[in-house]
Amino acid sequence: MGSGWCGAALLAAGPGSGAPLFLLLLLLLLLVLLVLLLLGCSRPLALRRGPGQVGYLPVPRLGRGGLPAAPPPPFSKDWYRRLDSAQLPRGAVRSLALLGEQLAAFRTQDGQAYVVDAYCPHPGANLAAGGRVVGDCIECPFHGWQFQGEGGKCTCIPYAEKVPDFVRVRTWHSCEVNGMLLVWYHCEGVSPTWAVPEQREITTKGWVFHGQTEHLVDVHIQEIPEKAADTAHLAFRHGPAILGGSDLRYTRSKLWDFMKHGWKAEWWPEQEPSEHCSRLLIQHTATIFEKHVSLMDLTASARQVGPGLVFLIFEHAFLGHGIILQTVTPLEPLLQNVVHKIYYRKNVPAIIPKFILRAECIQFERDITIWNNKQYLPKPLLVREDSSIQKHRRWYAQFYSKKSVRLPVQREGLDW
């Protein structure tokens, strides 16, 4: 007989000899589930959405989607994250792809990290594909040429009597803050004009890392921070309960209509010397069967630092403070890598920050569906209540320059 028959027989036995055995098995099962739950909570959440997994229509897009007639430059000046510091140990070399470029990051034995162009200027070999760290240099895997991380000068050509002074590889300004390696981009090669702020609770390990999510988004980078100023979309897009998930076809299902999220938000740009920053103040409430649930009240303050970095600090009446770090990195024109990391105070059960990150992930994926299928409009039709969107665009314009690389203009008609 099968195991299902044995279980049914034990249940049918009632308080007889089989009942204690059944209760013991049930207790063991509950114990195993509890252990699995605790083990799951002890590990940081790691959720990565691959290309095409979130926010795409089930059929090919038709109509007039794609590039606008006058697309803005695809890359803005900023510090961009592509690697965590822990992913680059001493003596290691890593390949980086961002801003339409292939780069190589390496760390010397004294702990200093450098970022250079990936391709050797000699025959074009990729320094990150077999290259090694030698002193303060990275060595090409093809002919052994060595380039300094600071300045990029070639210091050694094994078979040459003299190294020409002009031989060098392009270097990139980089910094390590909050456990991340960031690279500075400016289309004209201008040195960094602001520093990445340090979050004391992260660097001192006062707050604990509880996980991260990672998404790829097919949209112009400007669209992602612009949603902070688009406060009107909060009630409509993010009002339905998170229980409805992120698929926009089902978020307004009547099944979950008993619960709703309420939002109040205000966005504004900062003044000099922090004009590259902006602020968003958010107040969240929730109702269940139209009754306010104060336990779910949450206040959040988001500080945008340049186009690609957000510090979202939230405060709960009982659960205290925590932070979500959002980084947006252009991999190529109209393709963004977005990572959210959550840190929380030590004395809070891990399941709490993991739940918050999961909830944030659901809300963010609702936006991804919009972004992946929309078109950037240089002059959108706005009403008076949308004035903060235009204000945000004026603020964002500082991250472009006259020499910013632009995408080709889309032509109308059949001019092939």
C-alpha positions in Angstrom: 0.0 0.0 0.0 1.1 3.6 -0.5 2.1 6.1 2.1 -1.1 8.0 1.5 -3.1 5.0 2.7 -1.0 4.8 5.9 -1.6 8.4 6.7 -5.4 7.9 6.1 -5.4 4.8 8.4 -3.7 6.8 11.2 -6.2 9.5 10.9 -9.1 7.0 11.0 -7.6 5.3 14.0 -8.6 8.3 16.2 -7.3 8.2 19.7 -6.0 4.6 19.3 -2.5 3.4 19.1 -1.8 5.2 15.8 -2.7 8.7 17.0 0.4 9.4 19.1 2.6 8.4 16.1 0.6 10.7 13.9 1.0 13.6 16.3 4.7 12.9 16.6 5.0 13.0 12.8 3.0 16.2 12.7 5.2 17.8 15.3 8.4 16.8 13.4 6.9 18.2 10.2 6.2 21.6 12.0 9.7 21.5 13.4 11.3 21.0 10.0 9.2 23.9 8.6 10.2 26.1 11.4 13.9 25.3 10.9 13.6 26.0 7.2 11.8 29.3 7.9 14.6 30.3 10.3 17.3 29.3 7.9 15.6 31.3 5.2 15.4 34.3 7.4 19.1 34.1 8.4 20.3 34.5 4.8 20.0 37.8 2.9 17.3 38.0 0.3 18.8 37.7 -3.2 16.3 38.3 -6.1 17.5 38.9 -9.6 15.2 39.3 -12.6 16.8 38.4 -15.9 16.2 40.0 -19.3 12.5 39.7 -20.4 11.2 38.4 -17.1 9.3 41.4 -15.9 7.2 44.0 -17.5 6.9 42.9 -21.1 3.7 42.6 -23.2 2.9 39.0 -24.2 2.8 40.0 -27.9 5.2 42.2 -30.0 4.7 45.9 -29.7 2.9 47.6 -32.6 2.3 51.2 -33.5 4.6 54.1 -32.9 6.7 52.9 -30.0 10.5 53.2 -29.7 12.7 56.3 -29.8 11.1 59.7 -29.7 11.8 62.2 -32.5 14.4 64.1 -30.3 15.7 61.6 -27.7 17.8 63.1 -24.8 21.4 62.0 -24.4 21.4 58.4 -23.2 24.1 59.0 -20.5 24.2 61.6 -17.7 27.1 62.7 -15.7 27.1 60.8 -12.4 28.7 58.2 -10.2 27.5 54.7 -11.3 27.7 51.4 -9.4 28.5 48.2 -11.2 30.3 46.2 -8.6 30.3 45.7 -4.8 33.6 46.1 -3.0 33.4 42.5 -1.7 33.3 41.2 -5.3 36.8 42.6 -6.0 39.2 41.0 -3.6 42.9 41.8 -3.5 44.7 40.7 -6.6 41.5 40.2 -8.6 40.5 41.5 -12.0 36.8 41.9 -13.0 35.1 42.7 -16.3 32.6 45.6 -16.2 30.1 46.6 -18.8 28.4 50.0 -18.4 27.8 53.2 -20.4 28.2 51.2 -23.6 31.8 50.6 -22.6 33.8 47.5 -21.6 36.0 48.3 -18.6 38.4 46.3 -16.3 38.4 46.8 -12.5 41.3 45.5 -10.4 42.5 45.7 -6.9 46.2 45.8 -5.8 47.5 43.9 -2.9 47.5 47.0 -0.8 43.7 47.2 -1.3 43.5 50.1 -3.8 40.9 49.6 -6.6 41.3 51.0 -10.1 39.1 51.0 -13.2 40.6 51.2 -16.8 39.4 50.6 -20.3 39.2 46.9 -20.9 41.0 46.8 -24.2 44.8 47.0 -24.5 45.8 49.8 -26.9 48.5 47.4 -28.4 46.5 44.6 -30.2 43.2 45.1 -28.4 43.2 42.2 -26.0 40.7 42.4 -23.1 42.7 43.1 -19.9 39.9 41.5 -17.8 40.0 38.2 -19.7 43.1 36.6 -18.2 44.9 39.8 -17.1 46.6 39.8 -13.7 47.6 42.4 -11.1 51.3 43.1 -10.9 52.2 45.7 -8.2 50.1 48.7 -9.0 49.6 47.7 -12.6 47.3 45.4 -14.6 49.1 43.1 -17.0 47.8 42.3 -20.5 47.3 38.6 -21.0 48.4 38.7 -24.6 51.9 40.3 -24.7 52.5 41.2 -21.0 52.3 45.0 -21.3 51.7 46.5 -17.9 49.6 49.6 -17.2 49.4 51.6 -14.0 46.0 51.9 -12.4 46.7 55.5 -11.6 47.0 57.5 -14.8 47.1 54.4 -17.1 50.8 54.8 -18.1 52.5 51.7 -19.6 55.4 50.8 -17.4 56.6 47.6 -19.0 56.8 46.0 -22.4 58.7 42.8 -21.8 60.4 42.5 -25.2 61.0 46.3 -25.8 64.2 48.2 -24.8 62.1 51.3 -24.1 58.5 52.1 -23.3 57.3 55.1 -25.3 56.0 57.8 -23.1 52.7 58.2 -24.9 51.6 54.6 -24.4 48.8 54.4 -21.9 45.3 53.1 -21.3 42.4 55.3 -20.4 41.6 55.4 -16.7 38.2 56.1 -15.0 37.7 58.0 -11.7 36.4 55.5 -9.2 35.5 55.5 -5.5 34.4 53.0 -2.8 31.5 54.1 -0.6 28.9 52.2 1.3 30.4 48.9 0.2 30.1 49.7 -3.5 32.6 50.5 -6.2 31.4 53.4 -8.3 32.7 54.9 -11.6 32.4 58.5 -12.5 31.1 59.5 -16.0 31.3 62.8 -17.8 31.1 63.0 -21.6 33.9 65.6 -21.7 36.2 63.8 -19.2 35.6 66.4 -16.5 36.7 65.3 -13.0 34.0 64.5 -10.4 32.1 67.6 -9.3 30.6 66.0 -6.1 31.4 63.1 -3.8 29.2 60.1 -3.0 27.8 60.6 0.5 28.6 58.0 3.1 25.8 56.4 5.1 27.3 56.1 8.6 25.1 53.2 9.7 26.3 51.1 6.8 30.0 51.8 7.0 30.1 51.3 10.7 27.9 48.2 10.4 25.3 49.6 12.7 22.7 48.4 10.3 22.6 44.9 8.9 22.4 44.0 5.2 19.3 41.9 4.6 19.3 41.4 0.8 19.0 43.0 -2.6 16.9 42.8 -5.8 18.2 43.4 -9.3 16.3 44.3 -12.4 17.0 45.3 -16.1 14.8 48.1 -17.4 14.4 49.1 -21.0 13.9 52.8 -20.6 15.8 56.1 -20.8 17.6 56.7 -17.5 15.9 60.0 -16.9 12.5 58.3 -16.7 13.4 56.4 -13.5 14.1 59.3 -11.2 11.4 61.3 -12.8 8.7 59.1 -11.2 9.7 60.7 -7.9 8.2 64.0 -9.1 5.2 62.2 -10.7 3.3 62.0 -7.4 0.0 61.7 -9.2 0.8 58.1 -10.3 1.2 56.9 -6.7 -2.5 56.5 -5.9 -3.5 55.0 -9.2 -0.5 52.7 -9.9 0.5 51.9 -6.3 -2.8 52.2 -4.5 -3.9 48.6 -5.1 -2.8 46.0 -2.5 0.6 44.4 -3.0 -1.3 41.1 -2.6 -2.3 41.6 -6.2 1.3 41.3 -7.4 3.1 43.3 -10.1 1.2 42.1 -13.2 -0.8 45.1 -14.2 -3.6 42.9 -15.6 -4.5 41.7 -12.1 -3.4 44.4 -9.7 -7.0 45.7 -9.6 -8.6 42.3 -9.1 -11.7 42.4 -6.8 -10.2 39.6 -4.9 -7.8 42.0 -3.2 -10.0 45.0 -3.2 -10.4 44.9 0.6 -7.0 46.4 1.0 -5.6 49.6 -0.3 -2.4 51.7 0.1 -2.6 55.4 0.6 0.2 57.8 -0.4 1.1 61.5 0.2 4.3 62.7 -1.4 6.2 65.9 -2.1 9.3 66.4 -4.3 11.7 69.3 -4.4 15.3 70.0 -5.6 18.0 71.0 -3.2 19.9 74.3 -3.4 23.6 75.0 -3.7 26.0 73.5 -2.9 23.9 70.3 -3.3 22.0 71.3 -6.4 22.8 67.8 -7.8 20.4 66.4 -5.2 16.7 66.3 -4.7 14.3 65.2 -2.0 11.1 63.2 -1.8 9.0 62.9 1.4 6.5 60.0 1.4 3.8 59.1 3.9 2.2 55.7 3.5 -1.0 54.4 5.1 -3.1 51.3 4.6 -6.7 50.4 5.0 -8.3 46.9 5.3 -12.1 46.8 4.7 -11.9 50.6 4.8 -10.4 50.6 8.3 -7.2 52.4 8.9 -4.4 50.0 10.1 -2.0 52.2 12.0 0.6 49.4 12.3 1.3 49.8 8.6 1.9 53.5 8.7 5.3 54.4 7.3 7.2 57.6 6.7 10.1 57.6 4.1 12.5 60.3 3.1 14.3 59.7 -0.2 17.4 61.7 -1.2 18.4 61.5 -4.9 22.1 62.1 -5.4 22.7 62.6 -9.1 20.7 60.5 -11.6 21.7 57.0 -10.4 21.8 56.9 -6.6 18.9 57.1 -4.0 19.0 56.9 -0.2 15.5 55.8 0.9 15.4 56.1 4.7 12.1 54.8 6.2 10.8 55.1 9.8 8.2 53.0 11.5 6.6 53.7 14.9 7.6 50.3 16.3 10.2 48.9 14.0 12.5 51.9 13.9 14.8 52.9 11.0 16.1 51.2 7.9 17.4 52.2 4.5 17.1 51.0 0.9 19.9 52.0 -1.4 18.8 52.2 -5.1 21.4 52.4 -7.8 20.7 52.9 -11.5 23.4 52.2 -14.0 23.1 52.5 -17.8 24.6 49.4 -19.4 23.9 50.8 -22.8 21.5 53.4 -24.3 18.0 52.7 -23.0 19.0 49.7 -20.8 19.4 50.3 -17.1 20.6 48.0 -14.3 18.7 48.8 -11.1 19.7 47.3 -7.8 17.9 47.8 -4.4 19.8 46.9 -1.2 18.2 47.0 2.2 19.9 47.6 5.6 18.1 47.5 8.9 18.8 47.9 12.6 20.2 44.8 14.3 17.5 44.0 16.9 14.7 43.6 14.3 13.9 40.0 13.1 15.2 39.5 9.5 11.8 38.7 8.2 10.7 42.3 8.6 13.2 44.0 6.3 12.9 41.1 3.9 9.1 41.7 3.7 9.7 45.4 3.2 12.1 44.7 0.3 9.7 42.2 -1.2 6.9 44.8 -1.0 9.1 47.4 -2.6 10.0 45.0 -5.3 6.4 44.4 -6.2 5.7 48.1 -6.4 8.9 48.7 -8.5 8.0 46.0 -10.9 4.6 47.7 -11.5 6.6 50.7 -12.7 8.9 48.5 -14.9 5.9 47.4 -16.9 5.1 51.0 -17.7 8.7 51.9 -18.5 9.4 48.9 -20.7 6.5 49.7 -22.9 6.4 53.5 -23.0 8.0 56.2 -25.1 9.9 59.2 -23.8 8.1 62.4 -24.8 10.2 65.6 -24.8 7.0 67.7 -24.5 4.3 65.6 -22.7 0.8 67.0 -22.3 0.6 68.0 -18.7 -2.1 69.6 -16.4 -1.5 72.0 -13.6 -1.2 69.2 -11.1 1.7 67.7 -13.0 3.9 70.8 -12.6 6.5 69.0 -10.6 7.3 66.8 -13.6 8.4 69.9 -15.6 10.3 71.1 -12.5 12.1 67.8 -12.3 13.1 68.0 -16.0 14.6 71.4 -15.5 16.5 70.0 -12.5 17.7 67.0 -14.4 19.0 69.0 -17.4 22.1 69.9 -15.3 23.4 66.3 -15.9 23.8 66.9 -19.6 26.2 69.1 -21.5 26.3 70.5 -25.0 28.8 67.7 -26.0 26.6 64.9 -24.6 26.4 62.0 -27.0 23.0 61.7 -28.5 21.0 58.9 -30.0 20.2 59.1 -33.7 16.9 60.8 -34.5 14.1 58.5 -35.6 13.0 59.2 -39.1 9.3 59.2 -40.1 8.0 57.4 -43.2 9.7 54.8 -45.4 12.9 56.6 -46.1 15.2 53.6 -46.1 
